[in-house]
């Protein structure tokens, strides 16, 4: 039915969008005015798709061009492993690297500029999480593209599964859904976990994008239970129109 990774990506997006829209309607975590920033969210989504494609192609071509042949030969055995034995370590490695990139974005001013547009979100729900600058997309595309394509050489089906999981995480962490996953919260982040990170007072914590144990291991964890669900989100100051082009680029 699906012949390319892109076919899986489109199907995954449509399916997950329907699921999370329904979840938010049934059990919202907080009141959200979707109409307030809808135009910006639609524009941001279109921009994010374009940037993702450009960064994906650039990183993929660059990685293949500069990677030494002996490195590719050394990891060839990984490419022959069963899908599960490639996908699970791949997810862990990508998420570990992105944790440190994310943390650095909040530590260094130059990198913060690539991330500030994402933190301008004040109405957090599944569709709002696509606010990403060009350089934000590029930084995250390095591990998210190089590891699956160069290191693991995933098939279209495997790449489709990987993309579906990454998209699930993207929707899950930004969704306005009230949920309690019990002991699994020691392993996986939750919507309220990531909402803490988007709050104006606790943005330098809860950097994990898939797994919560990175924050617990490296001392950047804030318990969502101590932060009110109604805590204000965003940068804590209005974004002027003249700032938007710079924030979209990430400089």
C-alpha positions in Angstrom: 0.0 0.0 0.0 2.8 2.4 1.0 5.9 2.4 -1.2 8.0 5.2 0.3 8.7 6.7 3.7 6.8 9.8 2.7 3.6 7.7 2.1 3.9 6.5 5.7 4.5 10.0 7.0 1.4 11.5 5.4 -0.8 8.6 6.7 0.7 8.9 10.1 0.2 12.7 10.3 -3.5 12.5 9.3 -4.2 9.6 11.6 -2.5 11.2 14.6 -4.0 14.6 14.0 -7.5 13.0 14.2 -6.7 11.1 17.3 -5.2 14.0 19.2 -7.9 16.5 18.1 -10.5 14.1 19.6 -8.6 13.6 22.8 -8.3 17.3 23.4 -12.0 17.8 22.8 -12.9 15.0 25.2 -10.6 15.8 28.1 -8.7 19.1 27.8 -6.2 19.9 30.5 -6.8 23.7 30.4 -8.9 26.2 28.5 -7.3 27.1 25.2 -8.4 29.7 22.7 -7.4 28.0 19.4 -8.6 31.0 17.3 -6.3 33.4 19.0 -3.1 32.3 17.2 -4.6 30.1 14.5 -3.2 32.1 11.6 0.3 32.0 13.1 -0.1 28.2 13.9 -1.1 27.5 10.3 1.8 29.5 8.9 4.2 27.9 11.4 3.0 24.4 10.4 3.6 25.1 6.7 7.0 26.7 7.5 7.9 23.7 9.7 7.1 21.2 6.9 9.2 23.2 4.4 12.1 23.6 6.8 12.0 19.9 7.8 12.2 18.8 4.2 15.1 21.2 3.4 17.0 20.4 6.5 16.4 16.6 6.0 17.8 16.8 2.5 20.8 19.0 3.5 21.8 16.9 6.5 21.3 13.6 4.6 23.4 14.7 1.6 26.1 16.3 3.9 26.4 13.3 6.1 26.9 10.9 3.2 29.4 13.3 1.6 31.6 13.8 4.7 31.4 10.5 6.6 34.6 8.6 6.2 34.2 5.3 4.3 35.8 3.3 7.2 33.1 4.7 9.5 30.3 3.5 7.2 32.0 0.1 6.9 32.4 -0.2 10.7 28.7 0.3 11.3 27.5 -1.9 8.4 26.7 -4.7 10.8 24.2 -2.5 12.5 22.2 -2.1 9.3 21.7 -5.9 9.1 20.1 -6.1 12.5 16.3 -6.8 12.9 14.1 -3.7 12.9 13.4 -3.7 16.6 17.1 -3.9 17.5 17.8 -0.8 15.3 14.8 1.3 16.1 14.9 1.2 19.9 18.6 2.1 20.3 18.1 4.6 17.5 15.3 6.3 19.4 17.4 6.4 22.6 20.5 7.8 20.9 18.6 10.5 19.0 16.6 11.5 22.1 19.8 11.7 24.2 21.5 14.0 21.7 18.4 16.2 21.3 18.2 16.5 25.1 21.7 18.1 25.2 20.9 20.3 22.1 17.7 21.4 23.8 19.5 22.1 27.1 22.2 24.1 25.3 19.5 26.2 23.5 18.4 27.4 27.0 22.0 27.9 28.2 23.7 29.9 25.4 22.3 33.0 23.9 23.3 32.2 20.4 21.4 28.9 20.5 18.5 30.4 22.4 17.8 32.5 19.4 17.1 29.3 17.4 14.6 28.2 20.0 12.8 31.4 21.1 10.1 31.2 18.5 9.1 27.8 19.8 8.7 29.3 23.3 6.5 32.1 22.1 3.6 29.6 22.3 1.0 30.8 24.9 -1.9 28.5 23.8 -0.4 25.0 24.0 -2.2 22.3 22.0 -1.2 19.6 19.5 -1.1 21.9 16.5 0.9 24.8 18.2 4.0 22.7 18.7 5.1 23.2 15.1 6.6 26.7 15.8 10.2 26.1 14.9 12.9 28.3 13.3 15.1 27.3 10.4 18.2 26.8 12.6 16.1 25.0 15.2 15.0 22.6 12.6 18.5 22.2 11.2 20.0 21.4 14.6 17.5 18.8 15.4 17.7 17.3 11.9 21.3 16.4 12.4 20.8 13.5 14.8 17.2 12.8 13.6 18.4 12.3 10.0 22.0 11.2 10.3 21.4 8.4 12.7 18.4 6.7 11.0 19.7 7.2 7.4 23.5 7.1 7.7 24.1 4.9 10.8 21.1 2.5 10.7 20.1 2.8 7.0 16.4 2.3 7.7 14.1 0.8 5.0 11.1 2.9 3.9 8.9 0.8 6.4 11.4 1.3 9.2 11.8 5.0 8.5 8.0 5.3 8.4 7.7 3.7 11.8 10.4 5.9 13.1 8.7 9.0 11.7 5.4 8.0 13.1 6.8 7.6 16.5 8.6 11.0 16.3 5.3 12.6 15.2 3.4 10.9 18.0 5.9 12.4 20.5 5.6 15.8 18.8 1.8 15.7 19.2 1.9 14.0 22.6 4.2 16.5 24.3 2.3 19.6 23.1 -1.3 18.2 23.4 -3.8 19.8 25.7 -4.9 16.5 27.1 -5.4 15.6 30.7 -3.9 12.2 31.4 -2.1 10.2 34.0 0.2 7.4 32.8 1.1 6.2 36.3 4.6 4.6 36.7 5.3 5.0 33.0 6.0 8.7 33.8 9.3 7.6 35.2 10.3 6.6 31.6 8.2 8.8 29.2 7.3 12.5 29.3 3.7 13.5 29.6 1.8 16.6 28.3 1.9 18.2 31.7 5.6 17.4 32.0 6.3 19.3 28.8 3.8 22.1 29.7 6.0 22.8 32.7 8.9 23.4 30.3 6.8 25.9 28.3 5.8 27.8 31.4 7.5 31.2 31.9 9.0 30.3 35.3 10.3 26.7 34.7 11.5 26.7 31.1 15.0 25.7 32.2 13.8 22.3 33.3 12.1 19.2 31.8 14.2 19.3 28.5 13.4 15.7 27.6 11.4 15.3 24.4 10.6 11.6 24.7 12.1 10.1 27.8 11.8 11.7 31.2 14.8 9.9 32.8 17.3 12.2 31.1 16.1 15.1 33.3 16.1 13.0 36.4 19.6 11.7 35.6 21.1 15.1 34.9 19.3 17.3 37.5 16.9 19.2 35.3 13.7 17.7 36.5 10.7 19.7 37.8 7.8 17.7 39.1 4.6 18.7 37.2 2.6 18.2 40.4 4.1 21.4 41.9 3.3 23.6 38.9 -0.3 24.7 38.5 -1.9 23.7 35.3 -3.0 27.3 34.8 0.6 28.6 35.0 1.3 31.2 32.2 3.1 29.9 29.1 5.4 31.7 26.7 8.2 34.1 26.8 6.7 36.3 29.5 6.7 39.3 27.1 4.9 40.1 23.9 6.5 39.4 20.6 6.6 42.4 18.3 5.9 42.0 14.6 9.3 43.3 13.6 10.9 40.5 15.5 9.1 37.7 13.7 11.3 37.3 10.6 14.4 37.1 12.8 12.7 34.5 15.1 11.6 32.4 12.1 15.2 32.2 10.9 16.5 31.7 14.4 19.1 34.4 14.7 
